Amino acid sequence: MTAPNLGRRDDGEIIACPDGPFLVRGPVEILLPDGTPLPRTRRTVALCRCGLSTIKPYCDGTHKASGFRTT
């Protein structure tokens, strides 16, 4: 007998954090501008939305110091 799937999402999701990054969870393929898949070693990654990260496309927290705001 297998345990029920209680609230687990296996289809992936993208969440826009207020005044922060996009959180990408689960098996979502992320492509670079040239179409190359972005290698992922974690189930959840944070992608930069402010454009100031030094580790793009990933978020490094620079949005906090820059005062980046979303509407």
Buried (B, 14 or more C-beta within 10 A) or exposed (E): EEEEEEEEEEEEEEEEEEBBBBBBBEEEEBEEEEEEEEEEEEEEBBBBBBEBBEEEBEBBBBBEEEEBEEE
